[in-house]
């Protein structure tokens, strides 16, 4: 089963290669530095946009122009256009972006109503990209995708590979339709959420090994010597330190975070604290990279497990 026109098949491989290479680098950077340069997403976004232009140009003006619309819609998240427009426009950036969201969504819905869905009408890929952006932005605003890089990564995955209806490993017929209908990026995120369950299990195993298992909290945190705090990517959750979520949300770079951890360690050491309770800063782009690989190989792994057994 396929929902992609045969003429687009030749563009799938470059998109997948770019996707895998980009996410491999993002995972490496996120693991070692907990920070990924915006340049990576800009390069991947422009690459996916251009590949789409080449793919949809032969299908007529409507698919081509709609791809331009949703492609630029994704790219505007990757460039600081509000800053470039100057201080007079910057205060209205949020309002302008709301207008952009409403306008793009309205245009695609009106086109669907008038021309229908199809490779020479409104491509399913265009709808998938739009749904992906709305989905990623909604999760970011709800605080489910904590970092902006995670939301950008999801949008980029959707732009590079809007739909991937035929995983490389054959999936059960009972779940093939669901995998094909959902945008590729949604399958990626669902896979990532499933794979992320490894993290609390690993934390619990560590606490059992160190004889520090104390109930449910031992699935999300562990203790470390105060000297290790500046060296590890963690959030301090020890009662001796107190809550500081607002300070954490204000951190912009990994270097700012390291300096903050150094200061916390110094303050707690002065109070005689020797060990502190922390939770790890999960490198979610590493998990998403495995989610991408799982989506390419097996589609939606959760659906495979739930409905394919």
Protein Blocks (a to p, Z undefined) as FASTA:
>chain_A
ZZbdfklmmmmmmmmmmmmmmmmmmmmmmmmnopacfklmmmmmmmmmmmmmmmmmmnoj
klmmmmmmmmmmmmmmmpcfklmnojklmmmmmmmmmmmmmmmmmmmmmmmmmnopafkl
ccfklmmmmmmmmmmmmmmmnomambfklmmmmmmmmmmmmbafbcfbdcdfklmmmmmm
pcfklmmmmmmmmmmmmmmmmmmmmmmmnopagbjklmmgccddfklmmmpccddfbfkl
opafkmmmmpmbfklmmmmmmmmmmmmmmnopabdcddddddfklmmmmmmmmmmmnopa
klmmmmmZZ
